[in-house]
């Protein structure tokens, strides 16, 4: 079997499901990216086209492209990995099996599309079910996040899942989900998710931290947007309270509308490897409000670092050197 035939024959969803868990939404399958740590599923597979796209890293393509990205290997090595997975040793039996599978997949009945679910509002006292464990919260305290900031954003500990937990609120300040960061130091070895949500996420039509920080955002006339919730807490520790987090590496259509309605200056402070100028929704946003972004022109950050990960001095330099997106 030729390599193009093999690529077409292997179900990309079945292959990538070895590394992450998918949920079907609107005819596509979504999951937390197996290529980059993230809190919100932004990894998509289109089964009909047999292709993937990872919004968190900007990578996409066929199954060979995924293998190259996942294993950091070249095309020749990726082809060997794919052939081993498919059991393709060149014999007629294998070729016939793969061709039969290809035909069966082509004529299989399509699954009904699932409607996009809306987040369910949880009780105001929902976080009281979790513990205040100073020893467990030391993980974030050691990284520089203050007790007062963790108190402000209601950071607790869940003994059942062994995770640091905090609420996700909608723009009205109501709790719509709980996010958890594993406290297990061997999470990679055990193949645990670093971050997860405790409830179905549904439509991500909020900006983390914005409801808590709205007074400061309006006073400043500016919102600084990070990728993750922890960056918001770190900035809060330093006194930067006009912040929020997208909970992923791209701006979605719902968050776009939120920022347009907010009407203030938007400063994107996404992780080092993200180029905001490649984001279509950010490009649309600048038609309505002033958009600026952090640019690490002096290479003060390592790969995959948030602008606040290298300390206050570096953050202040990056913020002062921000550029306008024209």
N, C-alpha and C positions, 0 to 999 in steps of 0.2 A: 504494500500500500504506500502510495506517495505521501509525503508530508502534508501537502494541502488537503488530500483526502482524509488523512488522519485527524487533522485539525477540525475539519468539518464534521467528522463522525462522532467525536467525543463531546458529550454533553458538558458544556462549560459550567453550568450550575452544579451538576453533580460533583465535578472536580473541585471547585472552589468551596463547596460545602464541607470539605475536609478541614477547612481552616477557620470558618466562621458560620454563624447561623443566620439563615435568610428568612424574611417575611415577605409575602407577596402583597404588593400595593399597586393598584392601577395597572395590572398586567405586567409589571416588572418586579424584580425581586431585590430587596434591600437588606443590607447588613452593616454591622460595624466593619470598617475596613481592616482586612488582614495585612495591609501594607503600611498602616500608620495608626498609632494610638489615637483614639477619638472617643467622644462621649455620645455623639449622635450618628446613627446610621447614615452614611453618605456613599456607600459602595453599592452600585447598581449592576444587575445582570439582566440583559434582554435575551430571554431564552430563544425567541423566534430568530433573532439575528445571530445568536450564539456568540455574543460579545459582552464585554464588561466596561464600566467606566467608574473610576474612583475619584469622586469630587474632592476628597481630602488631599490627594497627591497629584491630581491632574493627569493620571495615567489611565489608559484604556486600550482596548483592542481585543484580539482573539485570545484563545487559551494559551498560545505560545507566548504572547506578550505578557500575560499574567505570570506564567512560570518564570520568565526572565526577570520580572520585577520582584517576585516573591523570593526567588533563590539568588538574586543578584548574579546571574550567569549570562553567558552569551547564547546565541541562537542554536549552536550545535549542541551545547549541554542541555538546553531546554528541550530540544527535540528528543534527546535520549531519555530524559525524564518522562516526557509524554508517551513515548513508545513503551517504556517500562510500565507506566500506569495502564495503558490500553492493552497490554499483552501482545503487542504487535511484533512478532518475530519473522514476519515475511511469509508465513505459510498460508495456504489457501483457506484453511479452517478459520484462522483468525480474521482473514480478509472478509470471508463470507459472513462471519458473526458481526463484524463492525458494519458491513453494508446493510445487513438485515436490521440492525439497531437503528441505523440512520433512516431507513424507510419507515420503521415503526414509529420513530419520533416525529417524522414528518406528517404522518397521518393520524397521530394520536389526537383525541378530542381536546380542545382547548379548555383550560380551567376557567371558571367564571371569575371575572375580575372582582376584587374586593374593594369596597368603598373605603376611602380614606377616613379613618376614625378620628373623632374629636376627643381631646383630652377631657377627662372627668375631673371636676373640681373636688378636692379632698377637704375634710374638716380643718378648721383653723388650728385645732390642737393636735393635728396628725403627728407632728414630730415628737410629741411627748411620749410616744411608745418606745423611743430610743434612749440610749444611755448617754450620760456625760462621763466619759472615761478619759481622764487626763493622760493616762499612760498610752492609750491608743491614738489620741489626737497629737501626741508628741511627734508623729511623722511629719505633720504639716508645720507644727511649731518649730521643728528643727530646720525647716526650709525657710523660715522667716515670717510666717503668718502669725499675727498676734492673737492672743486669746480674745481680745475685744472684737476683732474682725470675725473670728469664728463664732462668737456669740451673736454678733449682729446678723450674720447670714445663717444662723441656726445649724451649726455643724454639730452632729452627734455621732454616736457609734452604735452600729447594729451587731450585737453579739452572734446572732443566728448566722449571718452571712460573713461575719468578720470583715466588715467594711465601714469606712468613714462615710457618713451619709449627710446629705443636705437637701433642702427642698428646692424645686424648680417652680417658680411662680409665673403666672400670666401677667399681662400688663396692668391688671386690676389688683395685683398683689395676692391673688388666691393661689393656693398650692395646687398644682396640677400633676406633679410627679415628684419622685425622690430619686436622686442620683447617688450611686455608691462607688467609692474608690477602695479597692481591696487593701487590707492592712497586712496581707500575707506577703512577706518578703520574698517568698519563693514562687510568686505568681506566674512568672515566665516558665519556670521549670514544670509547674503543675498545669500549664496552659490555661490559666484563669484569665478572664477578662479584667483588665486594669480598671476600667470604668464600665458601669452598666446602669440601666434604669430599672426601677422596681415595678413600674407600671408600663402598659403599652404607651408608646410615645405619641402616636397619632400625628396630627399636624403640628409642626414646630412653628407656631405662630406667636412666639414671644422672644424677648431678649433677656437672658439671665441677668439678674441684678438691677435691671432698669427700674422696676417698681420700687425697690428699696432705695435706689439712688436718684429717683426722679426729681426731688427737691434740688439736689446739687447740679443735675443735668440742666434744669431750667435756669438756675442761677448763673451757671457758667455759659449757657448758650452753646454747649458742646457735649457730645457723648463720645467717649473713647471705647472702641470695640475690640475686645480680645477674642480668642477662640474658646478658651476654657474658663470655667467658673473659678478655678483656683487662682487664675491671674487677676480676676476681679478682687478676690480677697487679699491678694498680695498688694495690689494697688491701694486698696482701702487701708491696709496697715501703714502705708506711707502717706496717707492723707489725700490720695486721689480718689474722689468719690463720685465723679461724673463719668462712671464707667458702666460697661455691660459686656456680655459675652454671647456670641452667636451659637455656641455649643457645637460648632463644627468649623470647617475652614472656608466655607462659602456663604454668601448671603442668599437666602431663599426669597421667593416672591412674597411671602407673608411678612417677613422681616423688612423687606423693601418698603412695603406699604406702611409699616409701623414707623420707619425712619422718615418717610415723606410726611406723614401726619405730624411727627414730632417737630420737624421743620428747623432743627438746629444744625450746627456744623457737626460733621461726622469724621472722626479720626480712626482709621483702621490700623490696629496694632496686632496684626496676625503673626503667626509663627514665621520664622526666618525664610523658609523655603517657599512661602506663598506670595505670589505676585498679584496684588489686587487688581491690576490693570487687565488681567485675563478673565476677570469675573464679569459676566454679562449684566448681572443685576446691579453690581457696583457701578458699572458704566452707565446704567439707566439712572441710578440714584443721583449722579452728579448733574443731571438735568434740572433737579429740583432743589438741591441743597449743596452747600460747599462741602467738598470731600477732600480730605487729606489722608496721608498714609505714612507710616513709619518706614524709613529706608535705611538699612544697615550698611551704608556705604563704606564704613571703616572696619567692617567685619568684627564687630564687638561681640557677636553672638555665634554660638556653634550651631550646626545644622539641627533643625527641628526645635529650636529654643523659642520660647515666648519672649517678647521684648522685656518682660519683667524678671526673667529667670537669672539674669546676670547681676542683679543687685540694683539698688536705688540710683547710684551714680551713673551706671550705664543707661538705665531707663530714662533718667532726666536728659542725658545727652541725646538719646534717640528721639525723645519727644520734642526737644528743642530743634532738632534737625529734620523734623517731618516735612514732607513735600505736599504741595497741592496737586490734586489730580485734575488736570485741565482737559 
